[in-house]
Amino acid sequence: MRVLVAGGAGFIGSHYVRTLAGGGYPGFEDAEITVLDKLTYAGNRANLEGARCTFVHGDICDAELLAKVLPGHRVVLNFAAETHVDRSIADGSDFVATNVAGTHTLMRACADSGVERVVQVSTDEVYGSIEAGSWTEDAPLAPTSPYAAAKAGGDLIALSYARTHGLDVVITRCCNNYGPYQFPEKVIPLFVTNLLRDRTVPLYGDGKNVRGWVHVDDHCRGIQLVLEKGRTGEVHHIGGDVELTNIELTERLLKAFGAGWESVRTVADRKGHDRRYSLNDDLLRGMGYRPRIPFDAGLAATVRWYAENRAWWRALK
C-alpha cells in the first residue's frame, strides 16, 4: 500500500510518519510512504530522520506536481496547513492560500488520481468558543481567527468532494497537541524552552482561557483509527484526557522547573481570543479510541525531550 502524507515534516505529520514507518499501526507495516512538504518555517527534515519514506519537496497548491506524485497512492493524509493563530491575525494571506486553496487543489488531484481514501486533519478551533458543554461533530462552524476560518473553509471543500465527486474523505478535528518536535512558537514548547534558558514566559490576559490537551501520539492513533474505520464524508473528533486553563497549564510547567510566578509576565490578550474549546469525542470512543498517555506523564516526558534535544530547538529559536 502506498500512503502519501502531505505536511509530513511538521510536528504532527512527522510523528505520524515516524510511527507508520516504524510499524506502529498494525496492518500498515509494509506501507510505502511518500512525504510531501513545502518546508516552510515549521517544516523540518530533521523531524523525519531515520524514518523510512520518500521525501518530495513541494506544495499542495502545485497542481502539476500533485498530478505527477499522487498516481499509485491509495491513501492520502493532509496535515499540510498554516496553523499559528497570531501569525494569521497579523496576515491571513498564507493561511487562505494553503488551508483553503491548497486543500482544494489536493482534493481535486486526489479525485483525478483515483485515491481510495483521504484524511483531512483539522482542528477544534473551527467551532469558535463554547461556554459550557462540548461540541459534537454536527456543531455549527463559527471560527474566530483567520487561521480557524481557513481550516473551516478547507474542511468544507474536502466535504464537497465527498458529496459531489464521490471522493472517500474523512475529517478529524482535534484539541491542542503537545509532545516532541513541536515548533517552539506553540505554548508548551515556548514555555519549556524559555524556562530552560531561565527566561520569562508570556501569559495572555487573565490566563483563564480553557483548552483540551492530547499527546501527539494519541492524536495520531486517533487519525489512524479514522483512516481505517471512519465514516466517509463525516467529521470525527479526537480528544484527550484533560481540559486546563492557561493558568493551570502554566502552574504545571513552572512546577516542572521549580520556578515561581516571578518567571511569568502578563501580556496583552490576543485579539478575538476564544475563551473555551471542548470536544465531545464519543463517536471515536465508540470505535475503540482512548487516549493512552496521561497528561502529567506526557508533559513530563515532553519537558525531558526538550531538555535533551537543545540542538534541535536552538536552531529554530
C-alpha positions in Angstrom: 0.0 0.0 0.0 1.3 3.5 -0.9 0.5 6.3 1.5 1.1 10.0 0.8 1.4 12.3 3.8 1.1 16.0 3.0 2.8 18.2 5.6 4.6 15.2 6.8 7.7 17.1 8.0 5.7 19.2 10.5 5.1 18.4 14.2 2.0 16.1 13.9 2.6 14.8 10.4 6.2 13.7 11.2 5.0 11.9 14.3 2.5 10.0 12.2 5.2 9.2 9.6 7.7 8.0 12.2 5.1 5.8 13.8 3.9 4.4 10.5 7.4 3.8 9.2 8.3 2.1 12.4 5.4 -0.4 12.1 3.3 1.2 14.8 0.0 0.8 13.0 -1.0 -2.9 12.6 -1.8 -3.8 9.0 0.2 -0.9 7.6 3.7 -2.3 8.4 4.6 -2.6 4.8 3.2 0.8 3.7 5.3 2.7 1.1 5.4 6.2 2.5 5.7 9.4 0.5 6.1 12.7 2.4 5.2 15.9 0.5 6.2 19.0 2.4 6.9 22.6 1.4 9.3 23.0 4.3 8.1 26.4 5.4 9.5 27.6 8.8 7.6 24.9 10.8 8.6 22.0 8.5 11.8 20.3 9.2 13.6 17.4 7.5 15.3 16.6 10.8 11.8 15.6 12.1 12.0 12.6 9.7 15.5 11.5 10.5 15.6 7.7 10.4 12.1 7.3 9.1 11.6 5.0 6.1 10.0 7.3 3.5 10.4 9.0 0.1 10.6 12.8 0.5 9.2 15.2 -2.1 9.8 18.9 -1.5 6.7 20.6 -2.8 3.4 22.5 -2.2 -0.1 21.2 -2.1 -1.0 24.3 -4.1 1.1 22.9 -7.0 -1.4 21.0 -9.2 1.2 20.0 -11.7 3.4 18.4 -9.1 0.4 16.6 -7.5 -0.5 15.2 -10.8 2.9 13.6 -11.0 3.2 12.5 -7.4 -0.2 11.2 -6.5 -1.0 8.4 -9.0 -0.5 5.0 -7.4 -1.1 6.1 -3.8 -4.1 4.5 -2.2 -4.3 6.8 0.9 -3.6 10.5 1.4 -3.4 12.2 4.8 -3.4 16.0 4.7 -1.5 17.6 7.6 -0.3 20.5 5.5 -1.5 23.7 6.9 -0.5 27.1 8.3 -1.5 26.8 11.9 -0.3 29.7 14.2 -3.2 31.9 15.2 -1.1 35.0 16.0 0.5 34.9 12.6 -2.9 34.6 10.9 -4.1 37.7 12.8 -1.1 39.6 11.6 -1.7 38.4 8.0 -4.1 35.7 6.9 -3.0 35.5 3.3 -0.8 32.4 3.6 -3.5 30.7 5.6 -6.1 31.1 3.0 -3.7 30.1 0.2 -2.6 26.8 2.0 -5.6 25.9 4.1 -8.3 26.7 1.6 -6.9 26.8 -1.9 -4.3 24.2 -1.2 -6.9 21.8 0.2 -9.0 22.3 -2.9 -6.0 21.6 -5.2 -5.2 18.5 -3.2 -8.8 17.2 -3.2 -9.1 17.7 -6.9 -5.9 15.9 -7.6 -6.9 13.0 -5.3 -10.2 12.6 -7.2 -8.4 12.8 -10.5 -5.7 10.2 -9.4 -8.1 7.6 -8.1 -7.0 7.9 -4.4 -9.1 5.5 -2.4 -9.3 7.4 0.9 -8.3 10.9 2.1 -8.0 12.0 5.7 -8.3 15.8 6.2 -6.7 16.7 9.5 -8.4 19.7 11.2 -8.9 21.5 14.5 -11.4 22.2 17.2 -10.9 25.9 16.6 -13.3 25.9 13.6 -16.2 26.0 16.1 -15.2 29.2 17.9 -15.8 29.3 21.7 -18.2 27.3 23.8 -19.2 28.5 27.3 -20.3 25.1 28.7 -20.6 21.6 27.4 -18.8 20.2 24.5 -19.1 20.3 20.7 -20.5 17.3 18.8 -19.5 16.7 15.2 -22.6 18.4 13.9 -22.0 21.7 15.8 -22.1 24.8 13.6 -18.9 26.3 12.5 -18.1 29.8 13.9 -14.4 30.4 13.6 -12.9 33.5 15.1 -9.3 33.8 13.8 -8.3 33.8 10.1 -6.5 30.5 10.8 -9.6 28.8 12.1 -11.7 30.3 9.3 -9.3 29.0 6.7 -9.3 25.5 8.3 -13.1 25.5 8.3 -13.1 26.5 4.6 -10.7 23.7 3.8 -12.9 21.2 5.6 -15.9 22.3 3.7 -14.0 22.0 0.4 -13.0 18.5 1.4 -16.6 17.5 2.3 -17.8 18.9 -1.0 -15.5 16.5 -2.9 -17.1 13.6 -0.9 -20.6 14.7 -1.6 -20.3 15.9 -5.2 -17.4 13.8 -6.6 -17.7 10.7 -4.5 -14.2 11.1 -3.1 -13.8 9.0 0.1 -12.9 11.8 2.5 -13.0 11.7 6.3 -12.2 14.6 8.6 -10.6 14.6 12.0 -10.8 17.6 14.4 -8.6 17.5 17.5 -7.9 19.6 20.6 -4.5 21.1 21.4 -1.5 18.8 20.9 1.8 18.6 22.7 4.9 16.3 22.5 8.4 16.2 21.0 9.3 18.1 17.8 6.7 20.8 18.2 7.8 24.1 16.8 8.7 26.4 19.7 6.1 29.1 18.8 3.4 27.0 20.4 2.7 27.5 24.1 4.2 24.3 25.7 7.5 24.3 23.8 7.7 28.1 24.0 7.4 28.0 27.8 9.7 25.0 28.2 12.5 26.4 26.0 12.2 29.8 27.7 12.4 28.2 31.2 15.3 26.0 30.1 17.1 29.3 29.4 16.0 31.0 32.6 13.8 33.4 30.7 10.2 34.5 31.5 7.1 33.1 29.9 4.2 35.2 28.4 0.7 34.6 29.8 -2.1 36.1 27.7 -4.6 38.3 29.5 -6.1 36.8 32.7 -5.0 33.2 31.8 -8.4 31.8 32.2 -8.9 30.5 28.6 -9.6 26.8 28.6 -8.1 24.2 26.2 -8.3 20.4 25.9 -4.9 18.7 25.6 -3.9 15.4 23.9 -0.4 13.9 23.3 0.5 13.9 19.7 0.9 10.1 19.8 -2.7 9.7 20.9 -3.8 12.1 18.3 -2.1 10.1 15.6 -3.6 6.9 16.8 -7.0 8.5 16.5 -6.2 9.6 13.0 -5.2 6.1 12.1 -8.4 4.7 13.5 -10.4 7.2 11.4 -8.4 6.3 8.4 -9.3 2.6 8.9 -12.8 2.8 10.2 -14.1 6.4 9.8 -17.4 7.2 8.0 -17.0 8.6 4.6 -18.0 12.3 4.4 -18.1 12.7 8.1 -16.2 14.5 10.9 -14.6 12.6 13.8 -13.4 14.3 17.0 -10.2 13.3 18.7 -10.0 14.3 22.4 -7.6 14.0 25.3 -8.0 13.4 29.0 -7.8 16.9 30.4 -9.0 20.5 30.0 -6.9 23.2 31.6 -7.0 26.9 31.9 -3.8 28.6 30.7 -3.1 29.4 34.4 -3.3 25.7 35.3 -1.0 24.8 32.4 1.5 27.4 33.4 1.5 26.2 37.0 2.3 22.7 35.9 5.2 23.9 33.7 6.6 26.2 36.4 6.5 23.2 38.9 8.5 21.1 36.4 11.3 23.6 36.6 11.0 24.5 40.3 10.2 28.1 39.1 7.7 30.6 40.6 5.4 33.2 39.3 8.2 35.7 39.0 9.1 33.8 35.8 5.7 34.8 34.3 5.0 38.1 32.6 1.4 39.0 31.7 1.0 40.2 28.1 -2.0 41.9 26.4 -4.6 39.3 25.3 -4.8 38.1 21.7 -7.5 39.7 19.5 -10.6 37.6 19.5 -9.1 35.1 21.9 -11.7 32.3 22.2 -12.5 31.6 25.8 -13.0 27.8 25.8 -12.8 24.8 23.5 -14.2 21.4 24.3 -14.8 18.4 22.1 -17.2 15.5 22.6 -15.4 12.5 21.1 -18.0 9.8 21.9 -18.1 8.8 18.3 -14.5 7.9 18.1 -14.5 6.3 21.6 -17.3 4.1 20.4 -14.9 2.9 17.7 -12.4 1.9 20.3 -10.3 5.1 20.8 -8.9 6.0 24.2 -6.0 8.4 25.0 -3.2 6.2 26.5 -0.8 8.9 27.7 -2.0 10.7 30.9 -1.4 14.5 30.6 1.0 14.9 33.5 3.2 11.9 32.4 3.2 13.1 28.8 4.1 16.7 29.9 7.0 15.4 32.0 8.3 13.4 29.1 7.9 16.3 26.8 9.9 18.6 29.1 12.7 15.9 29.2 12.7 15.7 25.5 13.3 19.4 25.0 15.9 19.4 27.8 17.8 16.6 26.0 17.4 17.9 22.4 18.5 21.5 22.7 20.3 21.5 19.4 17.0 20.8 17.6 15.2 23.8 19.0 18.0 26.2 19.5 18.4 26.4 15.7 14.7 27.2 15.4 14.6 29.9 18.1 
